[in-house]
Amino acid sequence: MSKTFRKWAILVSILILPFFLYYIWVYNIREVFFTTLEFAGPPEITAEGDTLPYTIPQFDGYVNQDGFPIDRSFFDERITVVNFFFSTCPSVCGPMNFQLYDQIYNRFKHLDDFRILSFTVDPETDTESVLAEYAKSLGVVPRKIPVWNFVNGDKEATYKLANAFLLSAMEDEMAPGGFLHSEMLVLVDWEGRIRSRTDEHGNIIGVYNSLELHEVKDMIDDIKVLKAEFEKEKSRREYQKELEEKEKARQQR
């Protein structure tokens, strides 16, 4: 093999191989080269018999601590952690939101496509100004659209919405603070679908216990997995759009 041929072979490898590998990773829709998360919740069966993943239903009428309206579209094109709390909670809310702040918020707050969404179960007390103070007390950095959104809305609608997130929330005079709600966290993807890992028996977990540090660590790992999947999906869409634009331009010639 001549020295010139070897030089050309090395040059071709440098120029072509990275593109080929990138093509395989991004654009091969059928193959996935990392573990993906399962879809949690009851699937939808279409009239044609197809099975679609469960998605969070439409909701609106909520505002965050800055008065910004929050509705179902909040989940579009981002990864979101969801929980339910109230500012005067004397029990689980403090440890839950500390873990969210210390482990989740601080780790992912730099990502443009990551959010935390916390619904108050006591909207009469937790007004917009109260929620703003609560966010400040936790150390949440103000932004035009905050990474961590504390939201207020209709009480009964919120309790129904908790069920839609596979959680629970209600008034209960016997509960500490007068409200009963789950300490669990839920991970929602960019299409409003609840995502989760499975346990050692292959069962979909669905939620993460905020009071168990190892489950919070599991959520951290799963957010990273979901982020990788999201980046692959965005790249696939961009490539598909590019192909469609090229085809459209070719037809117009």
Number of C-alpha atoms within 10 A of each C-alpha: 5 6 8 9 10 11 11 11 11 12 12 11 13 11 10 11 12 11 12 11 10 11 14 14 16 20 17 12 11 5 10 13 9 9 12 15 17 17 21 24 18 11 13 13 12 9 7 6 8 9 11 12 16 18 20 17 11 10 13 14 12 18 19 24 24 18 14 14 14 20 12 14 13 17 22 13 16 18 24 23 22 21 25 29 23 25 20 16 16 12 12 16 21 16 13 21 21 15 17 20 18 12 16 20 20 12 12 17 18 10 12 11 17 21 24 23 21 20 25 26 28 25 19 11 14 23 20 19 13 15 23 20 16 18 19 13 9 13 12 19 11 14 9 7 11 19 22 25 23 28 27 28 21 15 18 13 13 23 20 14 19 21 11 16 24 18 21 18 23 19 16 12 10 9 14 13 16 14 18 20 22 18 22 21 25 24 24 26 23 19 16 23 21 27 24 25 22 13 10 7 6 8 11 17 14 22 22 21 17 25 18 13 13 12 16 21 15 15 24 16 13 19 24 12 15 22 19 15 20 18 12 18 15 14 16 18 14 13 15 13 12 12 12 12 12 12 11 11 10 9 8 7 5
